[in-house]
Structure formats: structure tokens, C-alpha cells
Amino acid sequence: MSNLVFPTLPGLEWGIARASIFSTTRRSSVSGRLYTAANFAYPRYKYTLSYSVLRQGGALAELEQIVGLFNRCYGDFDTFLWTDPDDCTATAQATGVGDGTSTQYQLVRTWGGFVEPVLDLNGTPSIYVSGTVQSPGTDYTLSSTGLVTFATAPTQGQALTWAGSYYRRVRFCQSTLQATKFLHALWEAKKVEFESWRP
């Protein structure tokens, strides 16, 4: 699992395609009744990007950045980190309520009313208990997967919130990445696809 970060490049065309993917098992009884079971607690997200211009060489080396990342991940073998420009920050995000006993709380984010865990942080978040910012290392510790462990259990009813940025852990969808040269030192990559990954 690498912590390589997908580059932000200027040649990205307008419109990033994003799909939410669930898996459901469907069974039908002899009476015709349909039974369903959700196989995922949280969706996978598939992203499709299209680059109209990737400059080759020099100080910019945009083509090399994308191809280099793809090669370093061995295509769809390894994961990397992606900043979804529309889903990458949390502000005053509720992550739990103290009960006087529990010391561990997973950072989460709410999007459209759906709550899911945040597992890959971008930088150090701010953790709050009843609106008061906590000191990392003194009041709490934070794991690499967003699990907050408080030194003292928050008391009953205390609101736990956080603010910060996060990544999506993703992997390329295919073992092939195609780019097309259309002018000297200018390339395009019409379909760069990757999908979120969860341990």
C-alpha cells in the first residue's frame, strides 16, 4: 500500500465522472418473494478523468508524472492517494458523542446524509471536544487510519468533532494506461480510471 499522491495537473478536462458502487446479493424464492443482502457497508467510488493536454519534458513533465505514478504502482497492482476536489475536507464534522467510558472514536465524514469512515488523512486534523480544540500527543493520539484515542474518556454527552482534509485510497482500474501524442511534446490521455479501495 503506497502513499504516493496523484498529481494535480492543469490539462484536466472539465467534468470528472464519479460513480458510487455497491454490491447486492439478490435471491428469489419459489413464491416469487425477492430477498436482498447488502455486501458492502460503504460504497466504492470509481473516478474517470480525461486529460486534453499533458506536456512532456522540461520543468512541467506532466505526462511523466502520470505515467510515472502508474508505473510505480505497477498498473492496478498497488494503491495510491487521490484528492477528490469535491469531497476532501471536513469542518465541524461530528464523529461521536462521549459516554464517559469509550476512549476510541473513528473519524468520519457525512456527505449527503451518508456517514462513512475517513481512513487516509491529508495533514494533521483538529480534534474538538465540546468545541474545545484538543492537543495531539497530550489529549489524544491518532492512528494512520483516523482512529482517535483520547487519554481520558470524554464525559457523557460531550460532542466530538473534527476539521481537516482527507484523501481517497484508490487503485487504477486497468493494467494499461494509454496516452496519445498529437503535437510535439503534447499528449492526451482520454481515460484515466481508478477506483477506491478499502482494507
N, C-alpha and C positions, 0 to 999 in steps of 0.2 A: 504494500500500500504506500504509494509515493505521496509526497506533499508538494509536488510540482503544481504550479498555478497556471491555468490557461491564460494566455496574454490578451490584453485589451488592445485591439488594433483598429485603425481608422477606416479600413476598407470594408467593414461590415455593412451589408445592405440593410435598409430599413425593414423591420419585421423579423423578429426571432420567433420561430414556431416552438411552442411548448405544449406537450401533451401529458396529462395525468393518466397513469396506467395502474389499474387494479387487476387482480386475478380472482375470479369467482368460479367455484365448482357448482354445476347445475345438474340436478338429478330429477327425473320424473318418475313418479310411482305408477303402478298399473292402473290406479284410479284416475290418473291424469294430474294429480297434485304435483306442483313443482317445489322442490327443495333447493335452497341455495346456501352456500357457505362461503364467507369471505376468507380468502387465503392470505391476504396482506392486511396488516393493521394500518399500514401507511402506504401511500402510493409511491410508485417510481415515477420519475419525471424524464421525459425524452425531449431533448432540445435539438433543433435543426437550425444551423447558421449558414449563411451564404455570403461569401466574400467576393465582391466585384473587382477589387484591386488588392493584390499583395505584391509589394515591391521586393525585389531580390537584390541582395548585396548591400554594401555600404553600411552606413550607420543605422539604417532602418531595419533591414533584413527581416521583413515581416513574414515572407514565405518561409525562411529558415526557422523562425520562431515556432510556427505551427507544425511544420514537418519535423523539427527537432523534438518538440513535445510528443508528437505521435510516435516517433522512433524510440524515444526514451521510455515510453510506456509499452513498447513492443506491440503497437496497434491496440487491440482490445484486450490485451492481457492485464495491464495494470491500471489502477485508478489515478485520478488527478483531481484538482480542486477548481471549481468554476464559480465565479461571482455572477449570479443571476441578477441583472441590473434592476429587476422589478421585485425581487424577493431576497434581500440580503441584509436588512437591518431590522433591529427591534428597538422600540422606545417605550419605556414603562410597560414592558411585556410581563404580564402575570405568569409566574412559574410555580406557584403553590401558596398554601396558607399554613402557617405554623400550627403545630398541635401540641407543643411542649415536650414532645418525645423524639420525633424524627429529626435527624441532622442532615440527611441527604435528599437533594432535590435536583431533578434533571432540568436543564434549561430547555425551554420550548418556545415555539413561536405560533401565533394564531394568524391564519390567513383565510379570509372569507368564512370565519367561524370554525374552521377546522384546525385542531391543535396537533402538532407533531414535534418530536424532539429535535433539538439543534445539536448536531454531533461534531461539527467542524467549525471552530471559531476563527474569525479573522481579527486578530489582535486580542487585547485583554478587555473583557466586558466590565461594566459597572454593575455590582450587585447591591440591591437595596432591601432592607428590612423595615417595613412600615415607613417608607420614604427616606430612610437614613442610609447613606452610602456606607458600605462595609469595606474594611481594609483587607486586601488579599494577603494571605500568609498569617494574619493575626486573627481575623474574624472567620475566615473560611479558606478552604483550598479548592482548587478547580482542576478536574481531570482533563485529559486531552480530548475527551468525548463529551464535555459540557456537563459533567456531574459535579454539583456544588456540595461540599461537605462543610457544614458550619461547626465551629469549635464548640458552640453551645446551641442546643436546640432552640429555634425560635419559639416564643411562647404562643399559647393558644390564640388564634385569630389574627396573628401578625401577617400582613400581606408581604409576600416575597415577589419582587420584580427585578427586572434586569434591562440593560440597554447595551447595545453593541452591534457588531457586524458578524456575519457568518458566510460560509461557503456551502456549496453543494458538492458532495463527493461523487464523481462521475467516472465513467469509462467510455471510450469510443465504442460505437455500435458495430463497426466492421473492422476487419483486418487490413483494409485498403483505404488509403486517403488519396484522392485524385485531385491534382491541380493542373490547369491548362494555361500555357503561355500564349498571350495574344499580342504582345508587343515586346520590344527589347526590355528585359528586366522587369516585365509586368506580367503577373499571373492572376488567375481567378480560381477560386475553389467554391463551386456552386452548392456543394452539400457536405457540410461538416456536422456529423451527428454524434451525439453522446447521450448517455442515459444515466440517471442517478443510481447509486449503489449504496446498499445498506448492509452493515455487518450482521 
